[in-house]
């Protein structure tokens, strides 16, 4: 408060460690406590006709940029140190009963009404076979329930506990000393699961995703000034609501990158491994390249564990210079196409059980020629993963960091553009979703 100084205005100061707190306020100054780190908070709003910007503290830029990389097994993804003290780090647990002594493959995930926050440092006692978490199966396959291990104790982890072993009292909440069986919360029937109900060709999905990207940008664009930077970090100052009420000024060069990335984002699904996955369950699949399988004819299991089609998209774009002209920011387009699932961004890391592959892609793999309804043709290619391997030069990470740190882009603008492509992909996929049969 002393740093704010004396002002001839009324004010409300909200001090909180929760990222989402006070989001409905329109403050002139917002102070956030960020654990042991001091991070600048810049709020640029219009209050009573006066634009005000207040910056308190200093950026810990290296920490911020470290959080930008969401590579597999990255140790930088835990944001708990930014938003809470060690004593406040919690897991979320629910209690269930099982005749077989543990959850089956069909066990539903915990609902919000079941969850109880529990300090992480008090959960060690249940790691003796009484706790389960949902995690990727062996080889990175479908998610399954398995017994919780010490390395699972991370902030926000959701666990199921055996109700027969106690640990909860209705009038106290978490009670690790209690051996009284817990009465599980009765959960209502699961809402119908929405799945793809038709076969969707690759060209159709790419065209529809580009269309959704154009509709999304049209809805977002308003009469606000250029997206500005905060502290040299490439932030945004003109965010508004979707629907044309206020808006974001997305310069044309970024719009074009988003549209092209949406058009090309799933090119990598042309790979034979992904096409086999879509057709693995049989059915009446049409001829040609597919983007989505009609339920229930895809098993969701690939013959190559960890296979990521967006890595193939990145390789096809990075080594296919015919598709862009001088006016296209081809590195930005390639990055946005690669990043649309969050697995291939600043880096792409091979799993421990991948001797020759990286995210399921092997040097020498070939992609077929792909012709789009836009008239563009991507010739057949032989894929090389050297750009993603540090021991081979690792050009991808260097180029992605340069893009992230470019004065005209920056991490916040880049993340915003990523979100546009991702949301366009969601919306185009939703066009063909419906309740699961039965």
VENLIN-V164652 format. One record per pair of residues at least 6 apart in sequence whose C-alpha atoms are under 7 Angstrom apart, sorted by the first residue. I is the first residue (numbers start at 1). J is the second residue. If there is no record, write none. Layout:
i=I j=J
i=I j=J
//
This chain:
i=13 j=30
i=13 j=31
i=14 j=30
i=14 j=31
i=15 j=31
i=15 j=32
i=15 j=33
i=16 j=32
i=16 j=33
i=17 j=32
i=17 j=33
i=17 j=34
i=17 j=83
i=17 j=84
i=18 j=83
i=19 j=83
i=28 j=45
i=28 j=47
i=28 j=52
i=29 j=43
i=29 j=54
i=30 j=43
i=31 j=41
i=34 j=82
i=34 j=83
i=34 j=84
i=35 j=81
i=35 j=82
i=35 j=83
i=35 j=84
i=35 j=85
i=37 j=82
i=38 j=57
i=38 j=58
i=38 j=59
i=39 j=57
i=39 j=58
i=39 j=59
i=39 j=60
i=40 j=55
i=40 j=56
i=40 j=57
i=40 j=58
i=40 j=59
i=41 j=55
i=41 j=56
i=42 j=53
i=42 j=54
i=42 j=55
i=43 j=53
i=43 j=54
i=44 j=51
i=44 j=52
i=44 j=53
i=44 j=237
i=45 j=51
i=45 j=52
i=46 j=52
i=66 j=76
i=67 j=76
i=67 j=77
i=69 j=345
i=69 j=346
i=70 j=77
i=70 j=342
i=70 j=343
i=70 j=345
i=71 j=343
i=71 j=344
i=71 j=347
i=71 j=348
i=71 j=349
i=72 j=343
i=72 j=349
i=80 j=155
i=88 j=119
i=89 j=119
i=89 j=120
i=89 j=155
i=90 j=117
i=90 j=118
i=90 j=119
i=90 j=120
i=90 j=155
i=90 j=156
i=91 j=117
i=91 j=118
i=91 j=119
i=91 j=120
i=91 j=154
i=91 j=155
i=91 j=156
i=91 j=157
i=91 j=158
i=92 j=115
i=92 j=116
i=92 j=117
i=92 j=118
i=92 j=156
i=92 j=157
i=92 j=158
i=92 j=159
i=93 j=115
i=93 j=116
i=93 j=117
i=93 j=158
i=93 j=159
i=93 j=160
i=93 j=161
i=94 j=110
i=94 j=114
i=94 j=115
i=94 j=116
i=94 j=159
i=94 j=160
i=94 j=161
i=95 j=160
i=95 j=161
i=95 j=162
i=95 j=163
i=95 j=182
i=95 j=184
i=96 j=160
i=96 j=161
i=96 j=162
i=96 j=163
i=96 j=184
i=97 j=162
i=97 j=163
i=103 j=145
i=105 j=144
i=105 j=145
i=114 j=185
i=118 j=174
i=120 j=153
i=127 j=148
i=127 j=149
i=129 j=147
i=130 j=161
i=130 j=162
i=131 j=147
i=131 j=148
i=131 j=159
i=131 j=160
i=131 j=161
i=131 j=162
i=132 j=145
i=132 j=146
i=132 j=147
i=132 j=148
i=132 j=159
i=132 j=160
i=132 j=161
i=133 j=145
i=133 j=146
i=133 j=147
i=133 j=148
i=133 j=158
i=133 j=159
i=133 j=160
i=134 j=143
i=134 j=144
i=134 j=145
i=134 j=146
i=135 j=143
i=135 j=144
i=135 j=145
i=136 j=142
i=136 j=143
i=136 j=144
i=137 j=143
i=137 j=144
i=139 j=305
i=140 j=305
i=140 j=306
i=141 j=301
i=141 j=305
i=163 j=181
i=163 j=182
i=163 j=183
i=163 j=184
i=164 j=181
i=164 j=182
i=165 j=179
i=165 j=181
i=166 j=178
i=166 j=179
i=166 j=180
i=166 j=181
i=166 j=182
i=167 j=174
i=167 j=175
i=167 j=176
i=167 j=177
i=167 j=178
i=167 j=179
i=168 j=174
i=168 j=175
i=168 j=176
i=168 j=178
i=168 j=182
i=169 j=175
i=192 j=435
i=192 j=436
i=193 j=435
i=193 j=436
i=194 j=433
i=194 j=434
i=194 j=435
i=194 j=436
i=195 j=295
i=195 j=433
i=195 j=434
i=195 j=435
i=195 j=436
i=196 j=293
i=196 j=294
i=196 j=295
i=196 j=432
i=196 j=433
i=196 j=434
i=197 j=294
i=197 j=295
i=197 j=432
i=197 j=433
i=197 j=434
i=198 j=293
i=198 j=294
i=198 j=432
i=199 j=285
i=199 j=292
i=199 j=293
i=199 j=294
i=200 j=290
i=200 j=291
i=200 j=292
i=200 j=293
i=201 j=289
i=201 j=290
i=201 j=291
i=201 j=292
i=202 j=289
i=202 j=290
i=202 j=291
i=203 j=372
i=203 j=373
i=205 j=291
i=205 j=428
i=206 j=262
i=206 j=263
i=206 j=264
i=206 j=266
i=207 j=263
i=208 j=428
i=209 j=262
i=209 j=263
i=209 j=424
i=209 j=425
i=209 j=428
i=210 j=259
i=210 j=262
i=210 j=263
i=212 j=424
i=212 j=427
i=212 j=428
i=213 j=259
i=213 j=262
i=213 j=420
i=213 j=421
i=213 j=424
i=214 j=259
i=219 j=242
i=219 j=243
i=219 j=244
i=220 j=242
i=220 j=243
i=220 j=244
i=220 j=247
i=220 j=248
i=221 j=244
i=221 j=247
i=221 j=248
i=221 j=249
i=221 j=250
i=222 j=244
i=222 j=246
i=222 j=247
i=222 j=248
i=222 j=249
i=223 j=246
i=223 j=247
i=223 j=249
i=224 j=238
i=224 j=247
i=224 j=248
i=224 j=249
i=225 j=238
i=225 j=249
i=226 j=249
i=227 j=236
i=227 j=237
i=227 j=238
i=227 j=249
i=228 j=234
i=228 j=235
i=228 j=236
i=228 j=237
i=229 j=235
i=229 j=236
i=233 j=410
i=233 j=411
i=234 j=409
i=234 j=410
i=234 j=411
i=234 j=412
i=234 j=413
i=235 j=412
i=235 j=413
i=236 j=413
i=238 j=247
i=238 j=248
i=238 j=249
i=239 j=247
i=239 j=248
i=240 j=246
i=240 j=247
i=240 j=248
i=241 j=247
i=257 j=329
i=257 j=332
i=257 j=333
i=258 j=333
i=258 j=417
i=258 j=421
i=260 j=333
i=261 j=333
i=261 j=334
i=261 j=336
i=261 j=337
i=261 j=421
i=262 j=337
i=262 j=421
i=264 j=337
i=265 j=310
i=265 j=313
i=265 j=337
i=265 j=338
i=266 j=310
i=266 j=313
i=267 j=313
i=268 j=309
i=268 j=310
i=268 j=312
i=268 j=313
i=269 j=275
i=269 j=291
i=269 j=309
i=270 j=289
i=270 j=367
i=270 j=368
i=271 j=367
i=273 j=302
i=275 j=290
i=277 j=298
i=277 j=300
i=277 j=301
i=277 j=302
i=278 j=292
i=278 j=293
i=278 j=298
i=279 j=285
i=279 j=297
i=279 j=298
i=280 j=297
i=280 j=298
i=280 j=299
i=281 j=297
i=281 j=298
i=281 j=299
i=282 j=297
i=283 j=297
i=304 j=360
i=305 j=360
i=306 j=359
i=306 j=360
i=307 j=359
i=307 j=360
i=307 j=361
i=308 j=359
i=308 j=360
i=310 j=338
i=311 j=338
i=311 j=344
i=313 j=337
i=313 j=338
i=314 j=334
i=314 j=337
i=314 j=338
i=315 j=383
i=317 j=334
i=318 j=334
i=324 j=330
i=335 j=345
i=336 j=418
i=338 j=344
i=338 j=345
i=339 j=345
i=339 j=418
i=340 j=418
i=340 j=421
i=340 j=422
i=346 j=397
i=346 j=400
i=346 j=401
i=347 j=388
i=347 j=397
i=348 j=388
i=349 j=358
i=350 j=358
i=350 j=359
i=356 j=362
i=363 j=383
i=363 j=384
i=363 j=385
i=364 j=382
i=364 j=383
i=364 j=384
i=365 j=382
i=365 j=383
i=366 j=380
i=366 j=381
i=366 j=382
i=366 j=383
i=367 j=380
i=367 j=381
i=367 j=382
i=368 j=379
i=368 j=380
i=368 j=381
i=369 j=378
i=369 j=379
i=369 j=380
i=370 j=377
i=370 j=378
i=370 j=379
i=371 j=377
i=371 j=378
i=386 j=392
i=386 j=393
i=386 j=394
i=387 j=393
i=387 j=394
i=387 j=395
i=387 j=396
i=388 j=394
i=388 j=395
i=388 j=396
i=403 j=409
i=404 j=410
i=404 j=411
i=404 j=414
i=405 j=411
//
